[in-house]
Amino acid sequence: MEAKRERPSMKKYRFVAADEEATDRLGRLLANVLPAGTVVALVGTLGAGKTRLVQGVAAALGVPREAVTSPTFVLVNEYLGGRMPVYHFDTYRLRDEDEFLELGPEEYFDGAGLTFVEWADRVVDCLPLDYLRVEIEVLGETQREFVVMASSSEMEVLLMRLERQ
């Protein structure tokens, strides 16, 4: 029997970043509350700040910021050497979900680190049932709105931790 996919919860965490430093602040907040094994689905237009958010999380975990780059052409980057590994997928150039599955994302999803998937709306059916979705909207030249949602009641606990930070 196939597992039934839950709808994202109605509970949302909103964060408006005036600039890249504020995006880094959100990255630090996420690094403080996300346990190993968390999958984060990033959704937003080109240049919205998906990679910048991953840089902020990775830096807060002890990975040098300059080590974090967009995996557009390599499809997945692994950042090691911090408090926990960060796995960073970019699905923009993939033809379909089968191509994503060929990358072996389940091994990363079940790994000892945090997994970020850029352009996750293209492969949403390949994500585990429990994940956080971060929608990023460009509000101005440097201003962004981040809306974090939980795919399940289990993930809502992380939203509550985020709100308490």
C-alpha positions as CSV (number, residue, x, y, z in Angstrom):
1,M,0.0,0.0,0.0
2,E,1.4,3.4,-0.9
3,A,1.7,6.0,1.8
4,K,-0.8,8.8,1.5
5,R,0.9,12.2,1.1
6,E,-0.3,14.8,3.7
7,R,-1.1,18.3,2.8
8,P,1.2,21.0,4.1
9,S,-0.1,22.2,7.4
10,M,-1.9,25.5,7.7
11,K,0.6,26.6,10.3
12,K,3.2,28.9,8.8
13,Y,6.3,30.7,10.0
14,R,6.9,34.0,8.1
15,F,10.2,35.8,8.1
16,V,10.9,39.0,6.2
17,A,14.5,39.6,5.4
18,A,15.5,43.2,4.6
19,D,18.9,42.1,3.2
20,E,21.3,39.2,2.9
21,E,22.4,39.6,6.6
22,A,18.8,39.0,7.6
23,T,18.7,35.9,5.4
24,D,21.8,34.7,7.2
25,R,20.0,35.3,10.5
26,L,17.1,33.0,9.3
27,G,19.8,30.5,8.4
28,R,21.2,30.6,11.9
29,L,17.7,30.1,13.3
30,L,17.1,27.1,11.1
31,A,20.5,25.6,12.0
32,N,19.6,25.9,15.7
33,V,16.3,24.0,15.4
34,L,16.6,21.5,12.5
35,P,17.7,18.0,13.6
36,A,19.8,15.7,11.4
37,G,17.6,14.0,8.8
38,T,15.5,17.1,8.1
39,V,14.6,17.7,4.4
40,V,14.0,21.3,3.4
41,A,12.2,22.0,0.1
42,L,13.1,25.4,-1.3
43,V,10.8,27.1,-3.8
44,G,11.3,30.5,-5.4
45,T,12.2,32.2,-8.6
46,L,15.7,32.5,-10.0
47,G,17.7,34.8,-7.7
48,A,15.2,34.6,-4.9
49,G,17.8,33.6,-2.3
50,K,17.5,29.8,-2.2
51,T,21.3,29.2,-2.2
52,R,21.9,32.2,0.1
53,L,19.6,30.6,2.7
54,V,21.6,27.3,2.4
55,Q,24.8,29.3,2.8
56,G,23.4,30.9,6.0
57,V,22.5,27.5,7.5
58,A,25.8,25.9,6.5
59,A,27.8,28.8,7.9
60,A,25.9,28.5,11.2
61,L,26.9,24.8,11.3
62,G,30.6,25.7,10.8
63,V,30.9,25.3,7.0
64,P,32.8,28.1,5.3
65,R,30.4,30.3,3.4
66,E,32.6,30.3,0.3
67,A,32.3,26.5,0.1
68,V,28.6,26.7,-0.5
69,T,27.7,27.2,-4.1
70,S,24.7,26.6,-6.3
71,P,24.8,22.9,-7.4
72,T,23.0,23.8,-10.7
73,F,25.5,22.0,-12.9
74,V,26.7,19.3,-10.5
75,L,23.1,18.7,-9.2
76,V,24.2,17.9,-5.6
77,N,26.8,19.2,-3.3
78,E,27.9,17.8,0.0
79,Y,29.3,20.2,2.6
80,L,31.2,18.5,5.4
81,G,33.3,19.7,8.3
82,G,30.5,21.5,10.2
83,R,28.5,20.4,13.1
84,M,26.5,18.1,10.7
85,P,26.7,17.5,7.0
86,V,24.6,19.7,4.6
87,Y,23.4,18.1,1.4
88,H,22.3,20.6,-1.3
89,F,20.3,19.5,-4.4
90,D,19.4,21.7,-7.4
91,T,16.7,20.2,-9.6
92,Y,16.4,23.1,-12.0
93,R,18.1,21.3,-14.9
94,L,16.6,17.9,-14.4
95,R,14.2,16.6,-17.1
96,D,11.9,14.8,-14.7
97,E,11.5,13.1,-11.4
98,D,13.2,9.9,-12.6
99,E,16.4,11.8,-13.2
100,F,16.2,13.1,-9.6
101,L,15.7,9.6,-8.3
102,E,18.8,8.4,-10.2
103,L,20.8,10.7,-7.9
104,G,19.8,8.6,-4.9
105,P,18.2,11.2,-2.8
106,E,16.9,8.7,-0.3
107,E,20.4,8.1,1.0
108,Y,20.7,11.8,1.7
109,F,17.2,12.1,3.2
110,D,18.0,9.3,5.6
111,G,21.5,10.6,6.3
112,A,23.1,12.3,9.3
113,G,22.7,15.8,7.9
114,L,20.3,18.4,6.6
115,T,19.1,18.1,3.0
116,F,18.1,21.1,1.0
117,V,16.3,20.7,-2.4
118,E,16.2,23.8,-4.6
119,W,13.3,24.0,-7.1
120,A,11.6,21.3,-5.0
121,D,8.3,21.9,-6.6
122,R,9.6,20.1,-9.6
123,V,10.2,16.9,-7.6
124,V,7.7,17.2,-4.7
125,D,6.4,13.6,-5.2
126,C,9.9,12.3,-4.6
127,L,10.3,14.0,-1.3
128,P,9.7,12.1,2.0
129,L,6.4,12.6,3.7
130,D,8.0,14.7,6.4
131,Y,9.7,17.8,5.2
132,L,9.7,21.6,5.6
133,R,8.8,23.7,2.6
134,V,10.3,27.2,2.3
135,E,8.7,29.5,-0.2
136,I,10.7,32.6,-1.0
137,E,9.2,35.7,-2.6
138,V,11.2,38.6,-3.8
139,L,9.8,41.8,-2.3
140,G,12.5,44.2,-3.5
141,E,16.1,44.4,-4.6
142,T,17.4,42.9,-1.3
143,Q,14.1,42.2,0.6
144,R,12.7,38.7,0.7
145,E,9.8,37.0,2.4
146,F,10.4,33.4,3.6
147,V,7.3,31.3,4.4
148,V,8.1,28.0,6.1
149,M,5.5,25.3,6.2
150,A,5.4,21.8,7.5
151,S,4.3,18.9,5.3
152,S,3.1,16.9,8.3
153,S,2.2,17.2,12.0
154,E,5.6,15.9,12.9
155,M,7.3,18.8,11.1
156,E,5.0,21.3,12.9
157,V,7.1,20.8,16.0
158,L,10.0,22.4,14.1
159,L,7.9,25.4,13.2
160,M,7.0,25.8,16.9
161,R,10.7,25.7,17.8
162,L,11.4,28.2,15.1
163,E,8.8,30.6,16.4
164,R,10.3,30.4,19.9
165,Q,13.8,31.4,18.7
